[in-house]
Amino acid sequence: MKVWGHIANCLKNSGACALVTVAETGGSTPRETGARMVVRPDGSFFGTIGGGTLEFEAIRKAAKAAATSQAGFEMMTVSLGPDLGQCCGGRAKIALEVLTGEHLRQAERLAEAEQNAGPFTTRSEIKGGMVLSRNLVEDTATSHFELINGSDGKSDILIEQFGEIRRPLFLFGAGHVGKALVLALAPLPFSIFWIDSRADQFPGAVPANVTKICVPDPAAVLEDAPENAFVLAMTHSHALDEDIMARALLAQKFEYCGVIGSKTKRTRFLKRLKSRGLSDTVLSTMVCPIGMTAIKSKQPAAIAAGIAVELLTRDEARYQQAAASGRLAHQ
């Protein structure tokens, strides 16, 4: 979610809003640390901290606070079972910050930073129940929200991470399944580069996370693709799919190389790609068929749903591997 974009719009239209953040969790909770909502004074909101009674109460308190048009910051500790009657049994610390018109310039500045592809970190001081100006810092935060006791005993330091981590996905083919997949991935953490040589196959409007690329030689686009990208071929031509897979696999830098098709297509592709000089080790990384094979429907939307599940599963696995090894995910 574009947190600061929503905040800037709320401040322009409503004069005030509240930023609700899951600051800390323990046990079973609906959402993870860093989940956020932006709440207007009238109770309308953007984002979610997991629904249920926790979210309902957070919205109620945030809307009431925003309606005062008084800037401020507070922390609330909630035990989901005893306090709210929820069965999760966990605990959560919720940060509630009211922002007013005086924060508009800051919100616009951070909204601009959100337009960049990766996450960014801010550092601010909390003093007298107020969050002072957030400053962008070069160091990447290890957590989405960290509150540190100040050395003077009168203030605290707030370090936050904003922005979205999105996996680059190079999607070749604007046919029926390609169109369905783009819609299925619209709300998910992917930056999609949608490539086809046929301009008339693209719809006029596409989701915000999609960039349309029309070129006569689609496979050549891979030359400039980042090494952490996922590559997915589902064009109108098996020959073109083969060429895309050959280039992707030979690069030996992409974290996922998949091509739509059956087990028969996989067998033929392996034979043809081997004749191009690709080793068995390299060929073993090619994914075909793609998606959740337990789904038997051949409807484009059903196929797209299965592919979306597979891509999201692989993306999360890569993210966890990167975090475990200490590397910045999705560099």
DOMI-965226 format. One line per field, with one value per residue (C-alpha): residue in three letters; x, y, z; residue number from 1. Coordinates in nm, 3 decimals. Example, Ala and Ser with C-alpha at 12.3 -4.5 7.8 and 13.67 -1.06 7.14 Angstrom:
BEGIN
code	(ALA_SER)
east	(1.230_1.367)
north	(-0.450_-0.106)
up	(0.780_0.714)
pos	(1_2)
END
This chain:
BEGIN
code	(MET_LYS_VAL_TRP_GLY_HIS_ILE_ALA_ASN_CYS_LEU_LYS_ASN_SER_GLY_ALA_CYS_ALA_LEU_VAL_THR_VAL_ALA_GLU_THR_GLY_GLY_SER_THR_PRO_ARG_GLU_THR_GLY_ALA_ARG_MET_VAL_VAL_ARG_PRO_ASP_GLY_SER_PHE_PHE_GLY_THR_ILE_GLY_GLY_GLY_THR_LEU_GLU_PHE_GLU_ALA_ILE_ARG_LYS_ALA_ALA_LYS_ALA_ALA_ALA_THR_SER_GLN_ALA_GLY_PHE_GLU_MET_MET_THR_VAL_SER_LEU_GLY_PRO_ASP_LEU_GLY_GLN_CYS_CYS_GLY_GLY_ARG_ALA_LYS_ILE_ALA_LEU_GLU_VAL_LEU_THR_GLY_GLU_HIS_LEU_ARG_GLN_ALA_GLU_ARG_LEU_ALA_GLU_ALA_GLU_GLN_ASN_ALA_GLY_PRO_PHE_THR_THR_ARG_SER_GLU_ILE_LYS_GLY_GLY_MET_VAL_LEU_SER_ARG_ASN_LEU_VAL_GLU_ASP_THR_ALA_THR_SER_HIS_PHE_GLU_LEU_ILE_ASN_GLY_SER_ASP_GLY_LYS_SER_ASP_ILE_LEU_ILE_GLU_GLN_PHE_GLY_GLU_ILE_ARG_ARG_PRO_LEU_PHE_LEU_PHE_GLY_ALA_GLY_HIS_VAL_GLY_LYS_ALA_LEU_VAL_LEU_ALA_LEU_ALA_PRO_LEU_PRO_PHE_SER_ILE_PHE_TRP_ILE_ASP_SER_ARG_ALA_ASP_GLN_PHE_PRO_GLY_ALA_VAL_PRO_ALA_ASN_VAL_THR_LYS_ILE_CYS_VAL_PRO_ASP_PRO_ALA_ALA_VAL_LEU_GLU_ASP_ALA_PRO_GLU_ASN_ALA_PHE_VAL_LEU_ALA_MET_THR_HIS_SER_HIS_ALA_LEU_ASP_GLU_ASP_ILE_MET_ALA_ARG_ALA_LEU_LEU_ALA_GLN_LYS_PHE_GLU_TYR_CYS_GLY_VAL_ILE_GLY_SER_LYS_THR_LYS_ARG_THR_ARG_PHE_LEU_LYS_ARG_LEU_LYS_SER_ARG_GLY_LEU_SER_ASP_THR_VAL_LEU_SER_THR_MET_VAL_CYS_PRO_ILE_GLY_MET_THR_ALA_ILE_LYS_SER_LYS_GLN_PRO_ALA_ALA_ILE_ALA_ALA_GLY_ILE_ALA_VAL_GLU_LEU_LEU_THR_ARG_ASP_GLU_ALA_ARG_TYR_GLN_GLN_ALA_ALA_ALA_SER_GLY_ARG_LEU_ALA_HIS_GLN)
east	(0.000_0.120_0.094_0.213_0.022_-0.300_-0.192_-0.119_-0.459_-0.636_-0.464_-0.562_-0.924_-0.998_-0.736_-0.634_-0.598_-0.449_-0.171_-0.221_0.078_0.129_0.443_0.510_0.353_0.369_0.202_-0.070_-0.184_-0.383_-0.100_0.274_0.481_0.462_0.104_-0.057_-0.385_-0.465_-0.791_-0.996_-1.195_-1.519_-1.396_-1.321_-0.980_-0.713_-0.516_-0.572_-0.416_-0.597_-0.968_-1.177_-1.227_-0.868_-0.907_-1.258_-1.139_-0.829_-1.042_-1.283_-1.004_-0.811_-1.114_-1.202_-0.845_-0.824_-1.155_-0.991_-0.743_-0.479_-0.148_-0.014_0.132_0.047_0.119_-0.145_-0.086_-0.366_-0.410_-0.640_-0.802_-0.863_-0.912_-1.100_-1.239_-1.055_-0.938_-0.592_-0.445_-0.161_-0.060_0.002_0.138_-0.040_0.101_-0.157_-0.038_-0.260_-0.132_-0.272_-0.232_0.106_0.236_0.128_0.467_0.633_0.364_0.412_0.789_0.755_0.481_0.733_0.985_0.720_0.712_1.057_1.077_1.226_1.176_1.315_1.388_1.295_1.423_1.240_1.230_0.924_0.902_0.607_0.375_0.460_0.648_0.890_0.987_1.075_1.412_1.517_1.826_2.054_2.074_1.806_1.594_1.594_1.233_0.931_0.889_1.142_1.106_1.429_1.454_1.637_1.956_1.818_1.520_1.285_1.251_1.246_1.380_1.142_1.288_1.043_1.054_0.809_0.770_0.707_0.943_0.833_0.971_1.045_0.843_0.914_0.591_0.605_0.272_-0.043_-0.287_-0.587_-0.382_-0.140_-0.428_-0.581_-0.247_-0.183_-0.516_-0.447_-0.108_-0.232_-0.256_0.049_0.418_0.534_0.657_0.543_0.714_0.462_0.624_0.471_0.549_0.180_0.072_-0.295_-0.297_-0.244_-0.550_-0.567_-0.556_-0.338_-0.282_-0.041_0.230_0.246_0.469_0.378_0.668_0.608_0.920_0.985_1.227_1.071_1.347_1.606_1.443_1.607_1.949_1.864_1.659_1.789_1.926_1.653_1.375_1.122_1.082_0.758_0.691_0.336_0.344_0.144_0.446_0.621_0.931_0.933_0.874_1.174_1.393_1.291_1.368_1.702_1.814_1.680_1.840_2.172_2.197_2.193_2.097_1.719_1.551_1.263_1.230_0.892_0.705_0.338_0.263_0.213_0.451_0.477_0.586_0.842_0.991_1.018_1.163_1.426_1.535_1.550_1.724_1.979_2.060_2.137_2.409_2.229_2.342_2.114_2.194_2.078_1.773_1.665_1.581_1.319_0.963_0.708_0.419_0.373_0.116_-0.072_-0.119_-0.392_-0.619_-0.762_-0.973_-0.844_-1.026_-0.772_-0.868_-0.827_-0.489_-0.383_-0.490_-0.272_0.026_-0.020_-0.010_0.311_0.483_0.386_0.506_0.841_0.878_0.822_1.067_1.336_1.267_1.308_1.630_1.770_1.671_1.830_2.157_2.163_2.119_1.875_1.580_1.502_1.818)
north	(0.000_0.350_0.474_0.830_0.876_0.804_1.028_1.318_1.282_1.259_1.573_1.762_1.649_1.599_1.810_1.525_1.147_0.877_0.633_0.298_0.062_-0.284_-0.201_-0.533_-0.878_-1.179_-1.515_-1.556_-1.224_-1.135_-0.937_-0.893_-0.601_-0.312_-0.370_-0.027_0.155_0.517_0.624_0.935_1.127_0.981_0.623_0.540_0.384_0.233_-0.085_-0.347_-0.474_-0.805_-0.743_-0.864_-0.686_-0.564_-0.371_-0.250_-0.103_0.047_0.221_0.351_0.497_0.631_0.804_0.962_1.085_1.219_1.404_1.622_1.753_1.747_1.592_1.329_0.983_0.701_0.331_0.077_-0.279_-0.521_-0.884_-1.028_-1.283_-1.103_-0.755_-0.828_-1.178_-1.300_-1.659_-1.578_-1.559_-1.327_-0.976_-0.668_-0.321_-0.069_0.275_0.547_0.875_1.168_1.383_1.723_1.984_2.089_1.745_1.779_1.877_1.589_1.350_1.465_1.424_1.069_0.989_1.077_0.839_0.565_0.585_0.425_0.047_-0.045_0.022_0.324_0.404_0.708_0.825_1.065_1.181_1.145_1.414_1.532_1.283_1.418_1.263_1.525_1.548_1.216_1.216_0.973_0.773_0.561_0.260_-0.002_-0.077_-0.434_-0.395_-0.205_-0.035_0.016_0.245_0.315_0.488_0.816_0.871_1.187_1.004_1.268_1.151_0.835_0.752_0.603_0.409_0.290_0.120_0.221_0.133_-0.202_-0.486_-0.613_-0.906_-0.818_-1.051_-1.063_-1.198_-1.288_-1.316_-1.105_-1.384_-1.496_-1.646_-1.354_-1.109_-1.315_-1.346_-0.973_-0.919_-1.197_-1.043_-0.683_-0.671_-0.892_-0.793_-0.808_-0.546_-0.689_-0.620_-0.747_-0.820_-0.901_-0.820_-0.755_-0.412_-0.481_-0.768_-0.540_-0.393_-0.015_0.001_-0.217_-0.239_0.008_-0.258_-0.339_-0.193_-0.283_-0.350_-0.403_-0.503_-0.711_-0.943_-1.008_-1.240_-0.961_-0.779_-1.032_-0.879_-0.592_-0.792_-0.798_-1.123_-1.157_-1.154_-1.425_-1.514_-1.659_-1.749_-1.797_-1.653_-1.745_-1.931_-2.242_-2.141_-1.804_-1.969_-2.191_-1.895_-1.709_-2.012_-2.068_-1.711_-1.711_-2.042_-1.964_-1.644_-1.856_-1.554_-1.563_-1.705_-1.860_-1.966_-2.108_-2.184_-2.266_-2.610_-2.978_-3.257_-3.339_-2.984_-3.006_-3.326_-3.167_-2.846_-3.031_-3.219_-2.905_-2.696_-2.970_-2.961_-2.591_-2.685_-2.642_-2.888_-3.118_-2.919_-2.594_-2.756_-2.899_-2.546_-2.494_-2.511_-2.673_-2.722_-2.409_-2.333_-2.559_-2.881_-2.991_-2.736_-2.914_-2.632_-2.486_-2.157_-1.872_-1.727_-2.068_-2.125_-1.773_-1.837_-2.148_-1.966_-1.676_-1.916_-2.078_-1.744_-1.607_-1.925_-1.912_-1.540_-1.585_-1.877_-1.667_-1.379_-1.605_-1.752_-1.404_-1.293_-1.602_-1.542_-1.174_-1.047_-0.770_-0.941_-0.848_-0.649)
up	(0.000_-0.083_0.275_0.223_-0.099_0.091_0.381_0.145_-0.022_0.314_0.442_0.127_0.138_0.509_0.685_0.915_0.929_1.148_1.066_1.241_1.251_1.394_1.591_1.761_1.776_2.003_1.956_1.695_1.544_1.228_1.066_1.093_1.222_0.979_0.864_0.832_0.784_0.706_0.870_0.792_1.056_0.914_0.972_0.609_0.567_0.344_0.419_0.686_1.008_0.980_1.021_1.311_1.642_1.658_1.334_1.422_1.751_1.589_1.325_1.589_1.803_1.504_1.352_1.687_1.731_1.375_1.420_1.688_1.428_1.702_1.599_1.835_1.885_2.124_2.171_2.269_2.388_2.312_2.422_2.158_2.386_2.720_2.571_2.252_2.287_1.977_1.957_1.815_2.164_2.066_2.166_1.957_2.012_1.793_1.712_1.646_1.501_1.403_1.118_1.025_0.752_0.886_0.783_0.419_0.278_0.462_0.336_-0.023_0.005_0.137_-0.116_-0.386_-0.228_-0.237_-0.616_-0.624_-0.668_-0.332_0.039_0.221_0.584_0.791_1.128_1.354_1.714_1.936_2.197_2.403_2.236_1.889_1.598_1.475_1.108_0.945_0.772_0.503_0.597_0.380_0.611_0.549_0.854_0.983_1.095_0.964_1.300_1.579_1.880_2.068_2.406_2.375_2.572_2.735_2.884_2.742_2.384_2.175_1.831_1.575_1.282_1.016_0.679_0.407_0.043_-0.116_-0.201_-0.539_-0.736_-1.102_-1.326_-1.698_-1.844_-2.212_-2.392_-2.391_-2.469_-2.263_-1.977_-1.978_-1.942_-1.660_-1.482_-1.490_-1.313_-1.061_-0.972_-0.956_-0.573_-0.513_-0.463_-0.826_-1.072_-1.403_-1.734_-1.988_-2.323_-2.662_-3.024_-3.101_-2.980_-3.046_-2.794_-2.496_-2.323_-2.309_-1.929_-1.706_-1.328_-1.170_-1.123_-1.496_-1.767_-2.126_-2.363_-2.735_-2.927_-3.242_-3.056_-2.713_-2.588_-2.626_-2.333_-2.100_-2.166_-1.930_-1.679_-1.319_-1.178_-0.916_-1.176_-1.245_-1.613_-1.745_-2.111_-2.242_-2.592_-2.903_-3.045_-2.910_-3.104_-2.929_-2.590_-2.661_-2.754_-2.438_-2.222_-2.395_-2.326_-1.972_-1.876_-2.043_-1.841_-1.524_-1.316_-1.288_-0.978_-1.170_-1.535_-1.629_-1.948_-1.983_-2.123_-2.063_-1.964_-2.335_-2.413_-2.135_-2.283_-2.629_-2.491_-2.291_-2.603_-2.817_-2.554_-2.494_-2.865_-2.818_-2.571_-2.239_-1.975_-1.779_-1.464_-1.621_-1.780_-1.445_-1.329_-1.599_-1.463_-1.694_-1.639_-1.430_-1.166_-0.929_-1.124_-0.883_-1.053_-1.359_-1.503_-1.828_-1.783_-1.816_-1.477_-1.307_-1.471_-1.369_-1.010_-0.993_-1.142_-0.900_-0.604_-0.733_-0.797_-0.458_-0.285_-0.463_-0.398_-0.024_-0.015_-0.187_0.051_0.354_0.215_0.158_0.508_0.662_0.478_0.572_0.217_0.132_-0.030_-0.392_-0.441)
pos	(1_2_3_4_5_6_7_8_9_10_11_12_13_14_15_16_17_18_19_20_21_22_23_24_25_26_27_28_29_30_31_32_33_34_35_36_37_38_39_40_41_42_43_44_45_46_47_48_49_50_51_52_53_54_55_56_57_58_59_60_61_62_63_64_65_66_67_68_69_70_71_72_73_74_75_76_77_78_79_80_81_82_83_84_85_86_87_88_89_90_91_92_93_94_95_96_97_98_99_100_101_102_103_104_105_106_107_108_109_110_111_112_113_114_115_116_117_118_119_120_121_122_123_124_125_126_127_128_129_130_131_132_133_134_135_136_137_138_139_140_141_142_143_144_145_146_147_148_149_150_151_152_153_154_155_156_157_158_159_160_161_162_163_164_165_166_167_168_169_170_171_172_173_174_175_176_177_178_179_180_181_182_183_184_185_186_187_188_189_190_191_192_193_194_195_196_197_198_199_200_201_202_203_204_205_206_207_208_209_210_211_212_213_214_215_216_217_218_219_220_221_222_223_224_225_226_227_228_229_230_231_232_233_234_235_236_237_238_239_240_241_242_243_244_245_246_247_248_249_250_251_252_253_254_255_256_257_258_259_260_261_262_263_264_265_266_267_268_269_270_271_272_273_274_275_276_277_278_279_280_281_282_283_284_285_286_287_288_289_290_291_292_293_294_295_296_297_298_299_300_301_302_303_304_305_306_307_308_309_310_311_312_313_314_315_316_317_318_319_320_321_322_323_324_325_326_327_328_329_330_331)
END
